[in-house]
Amino acid sequence: MFSLTVRDHMMIAHSFNSEVFGPAQKLHGATYVVDVSFYRPALDDNDLVVDIGLASETLGDVLKAFTLTNLDEHAAFEGRNTTTEFMAQAVFQRMAEAIRAGRLGEGARALSAMKVTLHESHIAWASYEASLEEAA
């Protein structure tokens, strides 16, 4: 299996709704380093997994919707705790939509899986990984 990973970051604010989160129930900020890994069993006709430029550009566009915003104010997240795990899946879903829409080029339609990892710090991170067929 071949893979290619691109990286970007987002700075957000949010709060959590459960005593399990302790002081993080209050509004606080986070800066996530975001890695998106693309997988396919064989390289395309240009010996690529995916166009790295289009992948980087698309990830940046996806993250712009969240960067410098309060996630508590996003209608799509109403009633949810925007944990690192939850946000990894949210980024995954938006990247999968972009692939289906052709934003990463026609060759990206042959990708078999993708993994999104949000690094909360140098000691903690969470990922969401799935087959792109499952995400359709």
ABEGO torsion letter per residue (X at the ends): XBBBBBBBBBBBBBBBBBAAAEAAABBBBBBBBBBBBBBBABBBAAGBABBAAAAAAAAAAAAAAABGBBAAABAAABGBBBBAAAAAAAAAAAAAAAAAAGAAEAAAAABABBBBBBBABAABBBBBBBBAAAAX
